[in-house]
Amino acid sequence: MSSPDGIRRVEPAQLRPTAQALATLLAVDARRLGVLPLAVDDTRIVLAFSSAPSGSVVAEIAMATAKNVVPVLADRGALAEAIGLAYPGATVSPAPTH
């Protein structure tokens, strides 16, 4: 299923990041931006956001990871919980929307 802006939605059970994806984005950045890297390949990183990301957030992550950002949307509460599990001790900030 996709959101009205065309970004694919993921279910809470799909918020299972690979170790390689977690290693691609610093925990401090994931916590600050409220995102969870789910998968990565040579050119792309799939990140879960709670709302459609702004261009500046996408650009920041692309610069930090040297990857093209593929956003997916997840329920805010489920995402915060998944970030906490992936990055123990995480304090999650809501993702900037502009």
NUDREN-600407 format. One record per residue (C-alpha): residue in one letter; x, y, z. Coordinates in steps of 0.5 Angstrom, whole numbers, plus 500, padded with zeros to 3 digits. Layout:
REM residues N
AXYZ
...
This chain:
REM residues 98
M500500500
S502507499
S501514502
P498519498
D504522496
G506515493
I511513499
R510506500
R508504507
V511498511
E507494517
P511494524
A513487523
Q517490517
L521494521
R527489522
P533492519
T539489517
A546489521
Q549492514
A543498514
L544499521
A552500520
T551505514
L547510518
L550513525
A546511531
V546519533
D543521526
A538516526
R536518533
R536525531
L532524525
G527519528
V529514522
L531507521
P535504516
L532498514
A536495508
V542497504
D545496497
D551499493
T547505491
R541505496
I539505503
V532504505
L529508511
A523508515
F520515516
S514517520
S512522515
A514524508
P521526509
S523533507
G528534501
S533537506
V533531511
V534526504
A540530502
E543530509
I542522509
A544522502
M551526504
A552522510
T551515507
A553516500
K547513498
N540514494
V535515500
V529510499
P524512504
V518508506
L513510512
A511507518
D507508524
R510513529
G510509535
A512502532
L518506529
A520509535
E520502538
A524499533
I529505533
G529504541
L531496539
A536497534
Y539503538
P539501545
G539507549
A536511543
T532518545
V528519538
S526525536
P520526531
A523527524
P523534521
T517535516
H520541512
